[in-house]
Amino acid sequence: MARVLLINPSYQPSYGNTKASIVNPFFPTLGLATIAATTQQRGHKVEILDLCWRPYNFKFIHSRIKEIKPDIVGIHATTPLMNQLRDISLITKDISKNIQVVGGGPHPTALPEETLKESMLDIICVGEADYTFADLCDGNKLSNIQGIYYRDGDGVGYTGIRPVVENLDDLPMPAWELYPPSDYQKISRLIARNPPVTTAEFSRGCVYLCDFCASKMTMARGYRKKSPERCAEEVKYMNSIGFREFWLADDIFTSDQQWAFDVSEAIAKSGTNITWTCSNGIRVESANRNLFKMMRKAGCYRVSFGFESGNDEVLKAFGKGGRASVEEGRRAVREAQEAGIEVNGFFLLGLSGDTEETMNDTIEFARSLAPMDLLKFGMAVAFPGTDMFNNYAEKGLVKSYDWDNYFVFTNQDLFAHENLSYITIQNYMQKAYRRAITFNPRFALQRLYRSITTGQLLSEIYYAIKFFTNPATDSKVESIYYGKNRWPRHDFESTPPKKLPYLEVKNREKVA
């Protein structure tokens, strides 16, 4: 039996005391819960150290690893958390070089060889790691485990793509019990009404090809669904632990409308006292009033639509596909609101094909929608693993590889957009919030009405003050281990940027 510690880095360096803190995503990481479950099923002892809601503190991490004495440490990371992954890998190896350190998540999957070179990781699990990580814990020979990159002498070994989990019902129940519900009370009331909140998935994958999305890389292209009965069972279990709300992580939950209806009906019949939100930006053409009514009956009180753009040509340019259009977006809002569900809207500026004219279309489209409960604008950041990033990299348009700054609310110039300057996109971001939110009476009245009816008026005032007074970005990670400056990657004086040799990784100081 192996002792396993799974670590999710801190979100504080990204959200901290910034404008973005008003929508902080402080809830359990589902990927670690599913990996923990399959690993426990094999007889291994698993603990989760979730730092998402804590300030980053290397001494705390150091002490917890020494206390737990794990044989294997697994670290999950999205792109903005990569510098923490490096730091934690170094901390772990400083404690004992015998601890096997494994990385996974969207960024290591996108850039596995670079991630190995830029860290002290031994192994990277790419894509879905539910069974891959459990195989590692079993002690199987690395070359026989599909879906990993690993250090092989001075080189890197790769075992090929692991087939996806076709029948999601075969997976064990996610190990939500490893997340104490009391840790998740600090989530923003703008995105969750009834904390503590956890995450759930009823399906995996997406059949569409949006160039800014990495879903087809992390979960392969395609769409797999759990049975309605299994979904209801999971909801009952998370509720029994003490979670009062869940955030549904599915990319296209409502696309199969009959299945989504059946899932919602099964939840409604289960008798659970839990609320939930469909918060991952569901597609507008899948809006269906009868489906939304059943979702509302099952406890869903909010859906978020990924509008992205208010220009049909831009929607086509970045690969939205299907029947997604501006008019379908208007219809989607009506369908949801008539079913008694709150509506959030997500928009991106600086998309592939965007110009000043099309960004203005997006702003005016957002402003014109029926009174919305929340509007969220962000920069279209090309994250590694997306077609957008690959296109920018091939054309020499990437201007920064400092992963700390890869954040939709960034104030850093990351890319040379083909049509727009960075400052122009920033100016339109400010214009978007002025036109669609600050000086939009319809939006202001809707927020006021919603805050009064839900008893959240004081919270609304608090978040409004934070939004208008807090800075765009916060402090970065501070650690004696922090190694990003000791891993030079690119020379931006050359065009396109030229890769530089990697330096040997060494910590500056030993922690007692």
C-alpha positions, 0 to 999 in steps of 0.5 A: 500500500502506498501513502499518497498526497494529492495537492491542488495549488493556491488560487490566491496569487491569481485572485487574492485581493484583486477585482477577480476575487469577487468571483473566486472559484474556491471549491474542491477540485473534481479531478483530484476527487476522482483520482483519489477514488480510483486510488483508494479502490486499489487499497492505497491511503490517500489525502488531499491538500487543497490550497485553493482558498489559502494564501500560498505558504511554502513552509506550510506545504513543507511541514505537511509533506514531512508530517504525512510522509507520502510515498507519492505526491501528485500535483494538479495544475492549470497554467496560472498555477504552474509556477507553484507546481514547480515550487512544490516539486522542489519542496518535495524533493528537498524533503526526500528524493525518494518521494515520487512526484507526479504532475497532471492537469491541463498545463502538464498535459499540453506541455509535458516535456517542457513541464518535466524540464522546468520542474522536479517532477518524475512523471506526468499523467496526460489527459484523463488520469483516473486509472493512470495514477492508480497504476502508478501507485500500484508500482507497475513498470512505467513503460507498461502504463499508458498515458504518461511521460517520465524521466528516462535517464537524460531523456524522456519516455512516453507510453502513448495515449491512454484510451478514455473511460468510455463508461463513466458509471464504471468509475467509483464515486468521487472521494468528496469525503476527503474535502472537509465542507467547512473549508469551502465557506469562503466562496464568492456569493456571486457564484454560489448562494448556499456554501459549502460548494463542491463540483460535479460532472455528469458528462465528459468531453465536447464535440465542438472545436472552439480554438480557445478551449483545451477540452479536446486535449484534456478529455479527447474529442467526443461526448460520454455521459453517466446514467441519470441514476448514477448522477442522482446517486452522486448528488445524494452522496455529496449532500450526505457529506455536508455540501449544500450546493454543487457547481456542474463542470460539464462542457455541454450538459444541455446538448443532449436535451432528453438525457439532461432532462432525465438527469434533472428528473432523477435528481428531483426525485431523489429527495436531496436538499441541494442547489446547483448551478450550470456554470461552465458556459453551456451552449446557447442553441441547446436552450430549452424551456421545458428542460430548464423547468425540470432543472429548476425543479431539481434545484438548479437556480442559475445557468451560464451561457458562453456567448463569447462574441456578439458577432456571428462572423467571429463565432465562426472564425474561432470554431464555435460551430453548430447553430450558435449565433447572436439570435440564438443567444437572445433566445437562450436568455428568454428560455431560461428566464421564463423557466425561473432560472437566473442567467449569467453571460460570459464574453471574451474580447480579443478572440480570433478574428476580432477587430475593434468593430466586432468587439464593439458588437460584443459589448452592445450585444451584452448591453442589449440582452434582457436584464442579466443577473451577471455579465463577465468579460475577460481577455481571450487568453491562448492557453497552452494546449489550445489551437489558439495558442498553437497558432500564435506560437507558430506565427511568433506571436507569443510574447510571454511564457510567464505562466503566472500571468496567463489569466483571463483578467491579466493586465500583461501583454501576452500575445501580439494579436493579428488585428489588435494591440494589447492596449486596444483590447484593454481599452475595450475591456474597460468600455465593456464594463462601463457600457454593459454594467456600470452605466446600464440601468437595466443591469443595475436594476436587475442586480438590485432586485435580485440582491433584495429577493435573495437577501444578498444586498450587503454582499452585493455592495461589498463586491461592488466596492471590491470591483471598483477599488481593487487592483487587476492583479495581486502579488505573486508567489513568494518562496525561497524555493521559487524557481521560475527565474532559474528555468530560462525558457525563451529569448524574446529578442529573437523572432520568433522567440528562441528556446534557451538551455535549462538551468540546473534546479537547486533550492537556495536554502534548506528548510528545517 
